[in-house]
Amino acid sequence: MAAANPSARFIAGGTNLLDLMKLQIETPQHLVDVNHLGLDRIEDTPEGGLRIGAMVSNTDLASDPRIRLGYAVLARALLSGASGQLRNKATTAGNLLQRTRCPYFYDITKPCNKRWIGSGCSAIGGFSREHAIVGTSDSCIATHPSDMAVALRLLDAVIETADARGERRAIPIAEFHLLPGNHPEVETVLAPGELITGIVLPPPISGWHGYHKVRDRASYAFALVSVAVIISPDERRFAFGGIAPKPWRVPAAEHQDAVTAVADEVTRGSRTTSQNAFKMPLLRRTLEAMLAEAGA
């Protein structure tokens, strides 16, 4: 049904889509309810990891004992997002696909290349305090809003999909979200009518897991900067939210010793505005505080 109607949208929890429809940002002619497909289970994989169904709610995922024990960074990221009521409805796949919370994207009276291709980016030269500092383009400086996706990027999750022809794909999360470039309206590698069916996590990574989200309010606010960290005997992993159009991880930074060197590598090629340049030192200080906590 979705493949046959280019304006169709899948609907699960609807926590983002319904808001966009109320504001006439999304105007699908047809909604395809996917809640009945049985994709609401968390299952062990033969490799020792987990397969998370696309319809698993954020609440159920964060509270699952296997997630809390083996993937604590994911549980912490989930619990830092939205509110309890929204987490009860929001789904795993929907969280990955939520769209930017840029105020100009949500205001249909303002130009936005994500809504009207070629209309311009109102945030460039406008209010940009919450916007991205890396991975941007002349067409868009919006950030990706998901906390969960930052943790999944840290864990090297793989996204499973199916399409109308019955073909299935396994997409590494590092390749799933796209940078804006000249086409900020295209946010993922999903084809029209392609459905996320689940997310596969590799075996757990032992060590210290941390997730810290810096925001303007203590709850129900999106990240100015968020940092996900795993410190294990063999490696260090860092991923960041609130600074880029996609969950941001720079593997080269994980081989640096000094915090300043890590931050410099993560923000290499950054383009800041006078309003969001504070994110540069904020990222470094947040990472520094988390590494101090891990050491303690």
C-alpha positions as CSV (number, residue, x, y, z in Angstrom):
1,M,0.0,0.0,0.0
2,A,2.8,2.4,0.9
3,A,4.8,1.7,-2.3
4,A,1.7,2.3,-4.5
5,N,1.0,5.7,-3.0
6,P,4.0,8.1,-3.0
7,S,2.3,10.3,-0.4
8,A,1.6,7.5,2.0
9,R,3.2,7.3,5.4
10,F,3.7,4.5,7.9
11,I,2.2,5.2,11.3
12,A,3.1,3.5,14.6
13,G,3.1,5.6,17.8
14,G,2.6,8.8,15.8
15,T,4.4,10.9,18.4
16,N,6.2,12.9,15.7
17,L,4.0,12.3,12.6
18,L,0.8,13.5,14.1
19,D,2.4,16.8,15.3
20,L,3.7,17.3,11.7
21,M,0.3,16.7,10.3
22,K,-1.4,19.1,12.6
23,L,1.0,21.8,11.4
24,Q,0.6,20.8,7.8
25,I,4.3,20.0,7.4
26,E,3.4,16.4,6.5
27,T,0.2,16.0,4.5
28,P,0.0,12.3,3.6
29,Q,-3.0,11.2,1.7
30,H,-2.9,7.8,3.2
31,L,-1.7,6.4,6.5
32,V,-0.6,2.7,6.8
33,D,-0.9,1.4,10.4
34,V,2.0,-1.0,11.1
35,N,1.2,-1.8,14.8
36,H,-0.4,-5.2,13.9
37,L,2.7,-6.6,12.2
38,G,4.1,-8.4,15.3
39,L,7.3,-6.4,15.3
40,D,7.1,-5.7,19.0
41,R,9.6,-8.2,20.5
42,I,13.1,-8.2,21.7
43,E,14.9,-11.4,20.8
44,D,18.3,-12.9,21.4
45,T,20.4,-13.4,18.2
46,P,22.7,-16.4,17.6
47,E,25.7,-14.1,17.6
48,G,25.0,-13.1,21.2
49,G,23.3,-9.8,20.5
50,L,19.7,-8.6,20.4
51,R,17.2,-8.0,17.7
52,I,14.8,-5.2,18.6
53,G,11.5,-5.1,16.7
54,A,10.6,-1.8,15.1
55,M,7.4,-1.5,17.1
56,V,9.0,-2.0,20.6
57,S,8.2,1.1,22.6
58,N,10.9,3.3,24.1
59,T,9.6,2.4,27.6
60,D,9.7,-1.3,27.0
61,L,13.2,-1.1,25.4
62,A,14.7,1.0,28.2
63,S,13.3,-1.3,30.9
64,D,14.2,-4.6,29.4
65,P,16.8,-6.3,31.8
66,R,19.0,-7.4,28.8
67,I,19.3,-3.7,27.7
68,R,19.8,-2.4,31.2
69,L,22.6,-5.0,31.9
70,G,24.4,-5.3,28.5
71,Y,23.6,-2.0,26.8
72,A,23.3,0.5,29.6
73,V,24.2,3.5,27.4
74,L,21.1,2.8,25.3
75,A,18.8,2.6,28.4
76,R,20.2,5.8,29.7
77,A,19.8,7.6,26.4
78,L,16.2,6.5,26.0
79,L,15.3,7.6,29.5
80,S,16.7,11.1,28.8
81,G,14.3,11.6,25.9
82,A,10.8,13.2,25.9
83,S,8.5,12.3,28.8
84,G,7.2,9.0,30.2
85,Q,3.9,9.4,28.4
86,L,5.6,9.9,25.0
87,R,8.1,7.0,25.6
88,N,5.1,4.7,26.2
89,K,3.9,5.4,22.6
90,A,7.1,6.2,20.7
91,T,8.6,3.2,18.9
92,T,12.1,2.1,18.1
93,A,11.8,2.7,14.3
94,G,9.9,6.0,14.8
95,N,12.6,7.3,17.1
96,L,15.2,6.8,14.4
97,L,13.0,8.5,11.8
98,Q,11.9,11.5,13.8
99,R,12.5,14.8,12.0
100,T,14.4,17.8,13.2
101,R,13.0,20.1,15.8
102,C,14.4,23.3,14.1
103,P,11.8,26.0,14.8
104,Y,12.0,27.2,11.2
105,F,11.1,23.7,10.0
106,Y,8.1,23.8,12.2
107,D,7.0,27.3,11.1
108,I,5.4,26.9,7.6
109,T,5.5,30.7,7.1
110,K,9.3,30.6,7.0
111,P,11.6,29.3,4.2
112,C,13.0,25.9,4.9
113,N,14.8,23.6,2.4
114,K,13.6,20.5,4.2
115,R,10.0,21.6,3.4
116,W,10.3,23.6,0.2
117,I,13.4,22.6,-1.8
118,G,15.3,25.7,-2.9
119,S,13.4,28.1,-0.6
120,G,16.5,28.7,1.6
121,C,17.5,28.0,5.2
122,S,16.0,30.6,7.7
123,A,18.3,29.4,10.5
124,I,21.4,30.6,8.6
125,G,21.4,34.2,9.6
126,G,18.5,33.7,12.0
127,F,18.1,32.2,15.4
128,S,20.7,29.3,15.5
129,R,21.5,28.7,19.2
130,E,20.3,25.0,19.0
131,H,21.6,24.2,15.6
132,A,24.4,22.0,14.3
133,I,28.1,22.9,14.3
134,V,29.4,20.0,12.2
135,G,28.1,18.1,9.1
136,T,26.2,21.2,7.9
137,S,25.9,22.7,4.4
138,D,24.8,25.9,2.8
139,S,21.3,24.4,2.6
140,C,20.7,23.3,6.2
141,I,22.2,23.5,9.7
142,A,19.5,21.6,11.5
143,T,20.3,18.9,14.1
144,H,19.0,15.4,14.4
145,P,16.9,15.2,17.7
146,S,17.2,11.5,18.7
147,D,18.9,10.5,21.9
148,M,18.4,6.8,21.2
149,A,20.1,7.1,17.8
150,V,23.3,8.5,19.4
151,A,23.6,5.4,21.6
152,L,22.8,3.1,18.7
153,R,25.6,4.7,16.7
154,L,28.0,4.1,19.6
155,L,26.9,0.4,19.6
156,D,27.3,-0.1,15.9
157,A,23.6,-1.1,15.5
158,V,22.3,-2.5,12.2
159,I,18.9,-1.5,10.8
160,E,16.8,-4.2,9.1
161,T,14.3,-3.2,6.4
162,A,11.9,-4.8,4.0
163,D,10.3,-3.4,0.8
164,A,7.2,-4.1,-1.3
165,R,9.2,-6.6,-3.5
166,G,10.1,-8.7,-0.4
167,E,13.7,-7.6,-0.6
168,R,15.4,-7.1,2.8
169,R,18.4,-4.9,3.7
170,A,20.7,-4.7,6.7
171,I,22.0,-1.1,6.9
172,P,24.7,-0.1,9.4
173,I,23.5,2.9,11.4
174,A,26.6,4.8,10.3
175,E,25.2,4.8,6.8
176,F,21.5,5.2,7.6
177,H,21.2,8.9,8.2
178,L,22.4,11.3,5.5
179,L,24.1,14.7,5.8
180,P,22.1,17.6,4.2
181,G,24.4,18.5,1.4
182,N,22.3,20.0,-1.4
183,H,19.3,17.8,-0.5
184,P,18.4,18.3,3.2
185,E,14.9,17.0,2.4
186,V,16.4,13.5,2.0
187,E,17.3,12.4,5.6
188,T,17.8,8.6,5.3
189,V,18.7,6.0,2.8
190,L,15.2,4.4,2.9
191,A,13.5,4.1,-0.4
192,P,9.8,5.0,-0.8
193,G,7.7,2.3,0.8
194,E,10.6,0.7,2.6
195,L,9.8,-0.3,6.2
196,I,12.1,-0.7,9.1
197,T,11.4,-4.1,10.7
198,G,14.0,-4.1,13.4
199,I,17.4,-3.1,14.8
200,V,20.2,-5.6,15.5
201,L,22.7,-5.0,18.3
202,P,26.0,-6.8,18.4
203,P,27.1,-8.6,21.5
204,P,27.4,-6.4,24.6
205,I,30.5,-4.3,25.2
206,S,31.8,-4.7,28.7
207,G,33.0,-1.7,30.6
208,W,31.6,1.7,31.8
209,H,28.6,3.1,29.9
210,G,27.6,6.7,30.2
211,Y,25.2,9.1,28.5
212,H,24.9,12.8,29.5
213,K,22.5,15.2,27.9
214,V,23.0,19.0,28.4
215,R,19.8,20.9,27.8
216,D,18.0,24.0,28.8
217,R,15.5,22.2,31.0
218,A,15.9,19.2,33.2
219,S,13.4,17.2,31.2
220,Y,11.3,17.3,28.0
221,A,14.0,19.2,26.1
222,F,16.2,18.4,23.2
223,A,20.0,18.2,23.6
224,L,22.3,21.2,23.2
225,V,25.1,18.7,23.4
226,S,24.8,15.0,24.4
227,V,27.7,12.6,24.8
228,A,27.5,8.8,24.8
229,V,30.6,7.0,26.1
230,I,31.8,3.4,26.5
231,I,35.1,2.8,28.3
232,S,36.2,-0.8,28.1
233,P,39.6,-2.5,28.8
234,D,40.3,-2.6,25.0
235,E,38.8,0.6,23.6
236,R,37.0,3.9,24.1
237,R,34.0,4.9,22.1
238,F,32.4,8.3,21.8
239,A,29.2,9.5,20.1
240,F,27.5,12.9,20.2
241,G,24.1,14.4,19.7
242,G,22.9,18.0,19.4
243,I,25.8,19.0,17.2
244,A,25.1,17.5,13.8
245,P,22.4,16.6,11.3
246,K,22.9,12.9,12.3
247,P,24.2,11.0,15.3
248,W,27.9,12.0,15.2
249,R,30.8,9.6,15.8
250,V,34.3,10.1,14.5
251,P,36.3,6.9,15.0
252,A,39.7,8.7,14.6
253,A,38.9,10.7,17.7
254,E,38.7,7.5,19.8
255,H,42.4,6.9,19.3
256,Q,43.3,10.3,20.8
257,D,44.6,10.5,24.4
258,A,43.8,14.0,25.5
259,V,40.2,15.3,25.8
260,T,41.1,18.4,23.8
261,A,42.5,16.3,21.0
262,V,39.3,14.2,21.0
263,A,37.1,17.3,20.8
264,D,39.3,18.8,18.1
265,E,38.9,15.6,16.0
266,V,35.1,15.4,16.6
267,T,34.6,19.1,15.5
268,R,37.1,19.1,12.6
269,G,35.6,21.2,9.8
270,S,33.0,22.8,12.1
271,R,31.0,25.9,11.0
272,T,29.6,27.8,14.0
273,T,27.5,30.9,14.3
274,S,27.8,33.6,16.9
275,Q,24.9,32.0,18.7
276,N,26.0,28.3,18.8
277,A,29.7,28.6,19.1
278,F,29.4,27.9,22.8
279,K,28.7,24.2,21.8
280,M,32.5,23.8,21.1
281,P,33.7,24.3,24.7
282,L,30.5,22.7,26.0
283,L,31.2,19.5,24.2
284,R,34.8,19.3,25.5
285,R,33.7,20.0,29.1
286,T,30.9,17.5,29.0
287,L,33.3,14.8,27.7
288,E,35.9,15.7,30.2
289,A,33.4,15.4,33.0
290,M,32.2,12.0,31.8
291,L,35.7,10.6,31.5
292,A,36.4,11.9,35.1
293,E,33.3,10.1,36.2
294,A,34.4,6.9,34.4
295,G,37.8,7.1,36.1
296,A,36.2,7.5,39.5
